[in-house]
Amino acid sequence: MTREPGARIGVGGSAEVFAYGDDAVLKLFRPRYAFAVDREAERTRAVHAAGIPAPRVIDIVVVDGRRGLVLERIEGRTLLEDLVAGRCGAHTAGAMTAEVQTAVHRATADLPRLADVARRAALPDGDAVAHLDLHPGNVMGSPQGPVVIDWVNAHLAPAAADVARSVMTIRYQGLGRLGAGGGVDEERRVREQWVWTPPSTSLDEWSPSTYVDSVAEATELAQAAGSKDPAVGLRAVSALRRLLEQLEALQVASARAAGWSWQDIASALGVTKQAAHQKHGRR
């Protein structure tokens, strides 16, 4: 039976989390993400049945026209909350996340294969249980040990793909700077401040792997920019523009270090010498 939600205890881009009685929480999805309720319920049930530390799914409900997932309440805090509050350091949070991820990869669960649904013929296949959004914000410390939440993206996939996703999330989405109740506006602020601001314009601090990661990110954003959802597409276009500006600044600095004139740079960029110098000359 559907009951009245209690206090809101968490908020994210796709859902809000409310207390729901003494031993459960209600993850109430925003209308545009209603499709994800059944998916997350299915994936969470699969990993829980496999013995992976994940919340038990109790029910699917509708509250005020919004679909929600009732889950077992996990007593404890996320590693991200502890990190932000200074209760643990980044090294500890990272080590615990990696340890949990390794244990998850060793499990076996009835999940769809990523290679079957990604529509990419060249995508490597794999049998590891891949959370595909595992970071300190999705690992909770409980009296019984770490528990992993938010299984909506889970598939069978190469373990390396899951690790790569975690690295990209932690490195480029500024999760270490997000508070527990930041919500969509806070996430946007953090991404604008940290994700798309170059850590340095020094070529010595930009390794080849950093550049490759940025190009990979640009590829993903270019695909998202073609989304049929204007909200997704426009955000991707805006983020892609900032990323390309960052890469342009890097290459201009590289060209200047190699002895290129402003005219050479302007010709390569297809702009006037004055425009190139005004944009990059003071950096």
N, C-alpha and C positions, 0 to 999 in steps of 0.2 A: 504494500500500500504506500502511495506517495505521501510524504510528510513535508512539512514546511522546512526549508533549509535554515540552518543556523548562521552563525557569523561567517563572513568571508575570510578565508585563511590563506588564499593565494590567488594570483591573477596572472594570466599570460595572454599571448596573442590569439589563441584559439579557444580558450575556456577560462572560466572562473572556478575556484574550488571553495566549497562551503562545508562547514561542519554539518553532519547529518546523523543526529542521534549521538550516542555515546561511543560507538565503535565503528563508525563509517564516515566517509566523506562523499560529497556529491561534486563530481566534475561536470559542471554545466557548460556545455559548448555554446559558442556564439552561433547564431542561425546559419551563417555561411559555412560553418564547419560541422553542420549536423551529420553529414555523411561519415565523419570520422568516428562517431560513437560506436557503430557496429564493428568497424575495423579494429578500434582499440580494444573493445571487449573481446573480440575473437583472438587477437594476438596475446592479450594479457592472460586470458584463460589458457592458451596453449603453453606459454612459458611457465605459468604457475603449476600446471599439471605436470610439466617436465621436472619440477623440483627447483626451478630457478627462483631465487628470492624476489618475488614480485607480489603486489597486493592481490588479494582474492577479489574477483568480480562478484558482486552481490546482485545487481539488477540494472536494468535500463529503464529510465523514467522520463516523463515529460513534465516540466515545471514552467508555468507561464508561457507555454508555447515553445519552450526550448528543450531539446533533448539532452539528457545527461546520463552519466555513468556513475552508479553507486559502487564504491570500492571500500574494501577493508581499510580502516584507519591505521596508519603506521605511526606509532608514537616515536617522535624524534625529529631531528632537523636535517636538512640537506647539507652536504659538504660545502656547497656554495654559501649557505647561510653562516656556517661556522667560519668559513674563510673571510667573508665580508666583516663578520663581527670580531675577527682577530682571535677566535678560539683555536684555529689551526693555521699552519702556514701553507703556502702554495705547494711546496714540495710534498708535504703530508697529504694534502688533498689530491694532488696528481698521482701519487703513489697508490693511494687507496682506490682511486678511479681505475687505474691501470690493473690493479689486482682483481677488482670486481669484473672488469671487462674480460680479462684472461679466463676467469672462472666461467663466465657466460659462454665464451667461445667453445669451451670444452663440453658443454651440454648438448643434448639432442632434443629438438622440439618439432612439433607439427606446424610448420610455418610455410608460407609460399616462398618460392625461390625468386630471388631478385632478378636473376638472369631471364626468368620467364615473363616478367612483367615490365621490365625496363625499356623494352622496344629498341634495344641496342644489340645488334647481332654479335658485336665483338666484345661484349661485356663478359669478363671472366666469371666462371661458375664457382660455387663453393658451398660447403655444408655447415659452416659455423653459424651459430645463432648470433645474428648481428642486430643489435638494438638500433643502430643508425642515427642515434641522437644522444649518445652516452657522454655526459659531462658532469662536473660536480653538482650541478643543479638538479640532476636526475638520480642522484645516489643519496639515499637517506640512511642515517645511522639510527638503528633501533636497538633495544635491549638484546634482541636475538642476533644482531649483526647487520651488515649493510643490506638494504633493500633497494632494488632498481624500480623506478616508476616511469610512466609515459612510454608505453610500448607500441604506440600507433604505427611507427615506421618499421617494426621488426620484420626481418626476412631471414632466410637462409642465404648466406653470401660469403665471399672470401673474408676471413678475419682481417686481412690487411685493409679491405674497404671500410670496415667498421672503425678501425683505428684511424684511418685517414680522415674519415668524417669527424671523429672526435677532435683530432688535431686542428682541422679547419674551424670547427665550431669554437673551440677554446681560444684559438689564436686570432681569428678574424671577427668573431662576434662579441668580443668584450665581456664574456660571461663573468669574469672575475670582478667586474665593476657593476654588475647588476644586483640590486637589492632584491629581497624576497618578494616584495610587493610592488615592484617598479611598474609592471604592466607595459602596455604597448607604447605609451608616450616615453617612458623611461628607456625602453629598449631602443626606440628610434633615436633618442638623444645620445645614448651610449654609442650606437653604431655610427652616428654622424661624427661624434667627437673622436672615437678611437679606431673604428674599423677602416674609415676612409681617410684618415690622416696618416701620412707616411711617418714611420718611426724616426726616420732621418733622411736627409737628402745626400748623405755621405755614401759614395759608392762602396767604400770599404765595409759599411755596415749592411749593404744589400747583397746577400749571397745569391748565387745562381738559383738555389732552391727557392728562395723567396720570390724571385722573379717568375719562376715556373709556376709557383702557387698562385701568383697574381694573374697570370695568363689563364690558368685553369678557372679561377674565379670569374674572369671576364667571359669565358666561354659559357659558364653556367648562367651568368646574368643575361647574356645575349639570348639564351634559350628562354629564360623567364620573361624577357621583354616581349616575346611573341605570344604571351598568355592571352587567352580570351577574356580573362578577368582584368578589367582596366586597373583596379587597385594594385594587383600583382605586377602587371606590365609597367605601369608608370613608376612604381617604386624601383623596379629593376632598371628602367631607363635612367632614373636619377642616380642610382648607385653606380651603374656602368659608366656614366659620364664622369663621376668623381674618380673612379678607378683609372679610367683612361687619362685623366688629367695627371694623376699621380705617376703613371707610367711614362707619360710624355715628359714630365719634369725630370724623371730619372734618366731618360735617353738624352735629353738636352744637356744635362750635367755631364753625361758620359762623352757626348760629342765635344763639349768645350774642353774637357780634360784631355781629349785626343787631339786638340789643336784646331778644331773646326771654327771657321768664322761664323758670325751671325748671318751672313748672307747664305752660306752653305746650309745652315740649319733651317733658315726661312724657306729655302728652295725645297728641302726635303719635306717640310711640313706643308708646303703649298700656301704660305702666307708671305707677307712683306717682311723685309728685314726689320722695319720699325716695329711691326706688331710682335715679332718674335722677341726682340730685345726688350720691349715694354713688358711682356708677359713673364719672361724668364731672367732678365738681366740683373735683377736685384736679389735673386735667390742665392 
